[in-house]
Amino acid sequence: MALDYKLIGERLRKARIKKGYTQEKLAEVMDLSIAYVSRIENGKTRLNLKRLNEICTLLDTSESYILNGVSDNSSSYLNNELSSILQDCSSKDKELIYQIATIISDKNK
């Protein structure tokens, strides 16, 4: 599966804004150029895992969220994943998944 750098950039931009940083401030703190930060956020450049980790640490976000859109820090992180899987299933497959989930749920009560 290829990485979607545009989507990664969008998630980084949202995390930056949520943290209250401008592109200029992020660039200054990370010792990067503003143009480089802009290219990351626009998905026009690839960043290595070390740089991703540094940015995520500064922005208090997880790499898993930036890369996959899933944060394991959230109690409902699987909801999006399950919903995505179900969208691609036929009605018959959805029924089977429902039956299996019901069996597992009843077993855990």
JOVENBEL-V941403 format. One record per residue. N is the residue number from 1. RES is the residue in one small letter. PSI is psi in radians with two decimals (none if undefined). BURIAL is 1 if it has 24 or more other C-alpha atoms within 12 Angstrom, else 0. Layout:
n | res | psi | burial
N | RES | PSI | BURIAL
N | RES | PSI | BURIAL
This chain:
n | res | psi | burial
1 | m | 2.17 | 0
2 | a | 2.57 | 0
3 | l | 2.44 | 0
4 | d | 1.64 | 0
5 | y | -0.46 | 1
6 | k | -0.76 | 0
7 | l | -0.70 | 1
8 | i | -0.78 | 1
9 | g | -0.70 | 1
10 | e | -0.74 | 1
11 | r | -0.69 | 1
12 | l | -0.71 | 1
13 | r | -0.80 | 1
14 | k | -0.72 | 1
15 | a | -0.68 | 1
16 | r | -0.82 | 1
17 | i | -0.75 | 0
18 | k | -0.63 | 0
19 | k | -0.23 | 0
20 | g | 0.33 | 0
21 | y | 2.49 | 0
22 | t | 2.95 | 0
23 | q | -0.68 | 1
24 | e | -0.78 | 0
25 | k | -0.76 | 0
26 | l | -0.78 | 1
27 | a | -0.74 | 0
28 | e | -0.85 | 0
29 | v | -0.65 | 0
30 | m | -0.06 | 0
31 | d | 0.86 | 0
32 | l | 2.90 | 0
33 | s | 2.65 | 0
34 | i | -0.65 | 0
35 | a | -0.67 | 0
36 | y | -0.77 | 1
37 | v | -0.75 | 1
38 | s | -0.77 | 1
39 | r | -0.65 | 1
40 | i | -0.88 | 1
41 | e | -0.45 | 1
42 | n | 0.04 | 0
43 | g | 0.39 | 0
44 | k | -0.06 | 0
45 | t | 2.63 | 0
46 | r | 2.46 | 1
47 | l | 2.57 | 1
48 | n | 2.93 | 0
49 | l | -0.59 | 0
50 | k | -0.81 | 0
51 | r | -0.70 | 0
52 | l | -0.79 | 1
53 | n | -0.74 | 0
54 | e | -0.77 | 0
55 | i | -0.77 | 1
56 | c | -0.70 | 1
57 | t | -0.80 | 0
58 | l | -0.67 | 1
59 | l | 0.05 | 1
60 | d | 0.83 | 1
61 | t | 2.82 | 1
62 | s | 2.60 | 1
63 | e | -0.62 | 1
64 | s | -0.66 | 0
65 | y | -0.80 | 1
66 | i | -0.74 | 1
67 | l | -0.66 | 1
68 | n | -0.21 | 1
69 | g | 0.22 | 1
70 | v | 2.22 | 1
71 | s | 2.07 | 0
72 | d | -0.01 | 0
73 | n | -0.26 | 0
74 | s | 2.46 | 0
75 | s | -0.30 | 0
76 | s | 0.51 | 0
77 | y | -0.42 | 0
78 | l | -0.24 | 0
79 | n | -0.81 | 0
80 | n | -0.70 | 0
81 | e | -0.82 | 0
82 | l | -0.73 | 0
83 | s | -0.72 | 0
84 | s | -0.74 | 0
85 | i | -0.78 | 0
86 | l | -0.55 | 0
87 | q | -0.55 | 0
88 | d | 0.01 | 0
89 | c | 2.64 | 0
90 | s | 2.92 | 0
91 | s | -0.69 | 0
92 | k | -0.78 | 0
93 | d | -0.68 | 0
94 | k | -0.72 | 0
95 | e | -0.75 | 0
96 | l | -0.78 | 0
97 | i | -0.72 | 0
98 | y | -0.80 | 0
99 | q | -0.75 | 0
100 | i | -0.78 | 0
101 | a | -0.68 | 0
102 | t | -0.75 | 0
103 | i | -0.80 | 0
104 | i | -0.75 | 0
105 | s | -0.78 | 0
106 | d | -0.61 | 0
107 | k | -0.54 | 0
108 | n | 0.04 | 0
109 | k | none | 0
